Amino acid sequence: MARMCCSATKTMEFKLYAPNAKKVSLAGDFNKWNAKTLTARKDNKGNWIAKADLTPGRHEYKFLVDGNWMDDPHCTWRVPNTFGTQNCVIDIK
């Protein structure tokens, strides 16, 4: 008998080029906007990379770079947030 699971997660990689940054985190609705839970790691080319296991559906997120919120420059879908700025959106199939 096959087991059905409708909440399988998909590991997504988020990348931000910020060679001069000292600390980069990823926050979104998938981690209750807690930037302390997903700290990115810097590669030797100045890219910061964070991986998150996301459930299917729409997720809003942003990067926190040295204490300042920043959009993902690769994201083309953004929605307004309650702070008068925008959140990036990713749709997981």
Contacts in CASP RR format, 6 or more apart in sequence:
PFRMAT RR
TARGET T0000
AUTHOR 0000-0000-0000
METHOD contacts of the structure
MODEL  1
MARMCCSATKTMEFKLYAPNAKKVSLAGDFNKWNAKTLTARKDNKGNWIA
KADLTPGRHEYKFLVDGNWMDDPHCTWRVPNTFGTQNCVIDIK
6 56 0 8 1.000
7 55 0 8 1.000
7 56 0 8 1.000
8 55 0 8 1.000
8 56 0 8 1.000
9 53 0 8 1.000
9 54 0 8 1.000
9 55 0 8 1.000
10 53 0 8 1.000
10 54 0 8 1.000
10 55 0 8 1.000
10 56 0 8 1.000
10 92 0 8 1.000
11 51 0 8 1.000
11 52 0 8 1.000
11 53 0 8 1.000
11 54 0 8 1.000
12 51 0 8 1.000
12 52 0 8 1.000
12 53 0 8 1.000
12 54 0 8 1.000
12 90 0 8 1.000
12 92 0 8 1.000
13 49 0 8 1.000
13 50 0 8 1.000
13 51 0 8 1.000
14 26 0 8 1.000
14 40 0 8 1.000
14 49 0 8 1.000
14 50 0 8 1.000
14 51 0 8 1.000
14 52 0 8 1.000
14 61 0 8 1.000
14 63 0 8 1.000
14 72 0 8 1.000
15 47 0 8 1.000
15 48 0 8 1.000
15 49 0 8 1.000
15 74 0 8 1.000
16 24 0 8 1.000
16 40 0 8 1.000
16 47 0 8 1.000
16 48 0 8 1.000
16 63 0 8 1.000
16 65 0 8 1.000
16 70 0 8 1.000
16 72 0 8 1.000
16 73 0 8 1.000
17 45 0 8 1.000
17 46 0 8 1.000
17 47 0 8 1.000
17 48 0 8 1.000
17 73 0 8 1.000
18 24 0 8 1.000
18 46 0 8 1.000
18 48 0 8 1.000
18 65 0 8 1.000
18 70 0 8 1.000
19 45 0 8 1.000
19 46 0 8 1.000
21 42 0 8 1.000
21 48 0 8 1.000
21 65 0 8 1.000
21 66 0 8 1.000
22 66 0 8 1.000
23 39 0 8 1.000
23 65 0 8 1.000
23 66 0 8 1.000
23 67 0 8 1.000
24 39 0 8 1.000
24 40 0 8 1.000
24 42 0 8 1.000
24 48 0 8 1.000
24 50 0 8 1.000
24 63 0 8 1.000
24 64 0 8 1.000
24 65 0 8 1.000
24 66 0 8 1.000
25 35 0 8 1.000
25 36 0 8 1.000
25 38 0 8 1.000
25 39 0 8 1.000
25 40 0 8 1.000
25 50 0 8 1.000
25 63 0 8 1.000
25 64 0 8 1.000
26 35 0 8 1.000
26 38 0 8 1.000
26 40 0 8 1.000
26 50 0 8 1.000
26 52 0 8 1.000
26 61 0 8 1.000
26 62 0 8 1.000
26 63 0 8 1.000
26 64 0 8 1.000
27 33 0 8 1.000
27 34 0 8 1.000
27 35 0 8 1.000
27 37 0 8 1.000
27 38 0 8 1.000
27 61 0 8 1.000
27 62 0 8 1.000
27 63 0 8 1.000
27 64 0 8 1.000
28 59 0 8 1.000
28 60 0 8 1.000
28 61 0 8 1.000
28 62 0 8 1.000
28 87 0 8 1.000
29 59 0 8 1.000
29 60 0 8 1.000
29 61 0 8 1.000
30 52 0 8 1.000
30 54 0 8 1.000
30 55 0 8 1.000
30 59 0 8 1.000
30 61 0 8 1.000
31 37 0 8 1.000
31 38 0 8 1.000
31 52 0 8 1.000
35 64 0 8 1.000
38 50 0 8 1.000
38 52 0 8 1.000
39 50 0 8 1.000
40 48 0 8 1.000
40 49 0 8 1.000
40 50 0 8 1.000
40 63 0 8 1.000
41 48 0 8 1.000
41 49 0 8 1.000
41 50 0 8 1.000
42 48 0 8 1.000
42 49 0 8 1.000
43 49 0 8 1.000
48 63 0 8 1.000
54 90 0 8 1.000
54 92 0 8 1.000
55 92 0 8 1.000
56 92 0 8 1.000
56 93 0 8 1.000
57 91 0 8 1.000
57 92 0 8 1.000
57 93 0 8 1.000
58 89 0 8 1.000
58 90 0 8 1.000
58 91 0 8 1.000
58 92 0 8 1.000
59 89 0 8 1.000
59 90 0 8 1.000
59 91 0 8 1.000
59 92 0 8 1.000
60 79 0 8 1.000
60 81 0 8 1.000
60 87 0 8 1.000
60 88 0 8 1.000
60 89 0 8 1.000
61 72 0 8 1.000
61 87 0 8 1.000
61 88 0 8 1.000
61 89 0 8 1.000
61 90 0 8 1.000
62 69 0 8 1.000
62 70 0 8 1.000
62 71 0 8 1.000
62 72 0 8 1.000
62 87 0 8 1.000
62 88 0 8 1.000
63 69 0 8 1.000
63 70 0 8 1.000
63 71 0 8 1.000
63 72 0 8 1.000
64 70 0 8 1.000
69 85 0 8 1.000
71 78 0 8 1.000
71 86 0 8 1.000
71 88 0 8 1.000
72 88 0 8 1.000
75 88 0 8 1.000
75 89 0 8 1.000
75 90 0 8 1.000
77 88 0 8 1.000
77 89 0 8 1.000
77 90 0 8 1.000
77 91 0 8 1.000
78 86 0 8 1.000
78 87 0 8 1.000
78 88 0 8 1.000
78 89 0 8 1.000
79 86 0 8 1.000
79 87 0 8 1.000
79 89 0 8 1.000
80 86 0 8 1.000
80 87 0 8 1.000
81 87 0 8 1.000
END
